[in-house]
């Protein structure tokens, strides 16, 4: 087992600007998700040891727009910008764009890139508390509450670093990250592993999808799956898959909608299970970047994030 971090070695990358992506008060992916997490972190017994960091502004990171353009169709990026500048609208029935959303989505990408930089420079971990989420966004459009493919962009960015030869993405959101998979599966230097409820949105992620390089592992989970079911998958499939890939960086698409309390799915995990998953991931590498995806019950979401961070801290 790897030794625990000292309590000052965990960064939280967050900005109040992420609250201005306005999806409407009745939309499940709303600003209250972040305010609930922040409030919980501020009350945690180890809160004074968290290193809160503002994401680098897009004006100071000229690579943000270039990286987005490498992953997403420039026509989609232009259309998204125009929707926002015209006052907002919908990409689809579930995915909302407000006046601030284009700028905020670019800032979210910057935050994920900052997270990569922090982890690689320090050898410690970071949690990107950003929205909108990203794992459903595909090359030509956003969908499923997601605008830009944050995790995929971060993985490709990491591979530009001389110290990084392989990046793995573990997606434990209850929904399959169809966008992430589509945007990384052609690259043999990136592995993608997802545990997700089936059947459920977006209807992708069959176990037969293994990637051109054998770099994809999809683990469909039945409705009603609980801790023991996930534990078997971690022990028998997830950890062996990641160990065999031997990543220089592990990115976790940290969605928490697989909790029993979540209104958008039917999996029965408890917040403490994510602490267990985190400890198991530490057997693969210390270099872990967590980035928020789903999770729509405020209490379960907050408790799950705390369990994740506490496990990484060893607190």
Secondary structure, DSSP 8 states (H G I E B T S, - for coil): ------TT-EEEEE-GGGGG----TTSSSSTHHHHHHHHHHHHSTTGGGEEEE----GGG-THHHHHHHHHS-HHHHHHHHHHHHTTEEESSSS-EEETTHHHHHHHHHHHHHHHHHHHHHHSSEEEEE-SS--TT--SS--BTTBSS-HHHHHHHHHTTSTT-S-EEEEE-SSS--HHHHHHHTT-TTEEEEEEEESS-TT----TT---TTS-EEEEEE-TT--HHHHHHHIIIIIHHHHHHHT-SEEEEEE--TTBTT-TT----B-HHHHHHHHHHHTTT-S-EEEEE-----HHHHHHHHHHHHHHHHT-
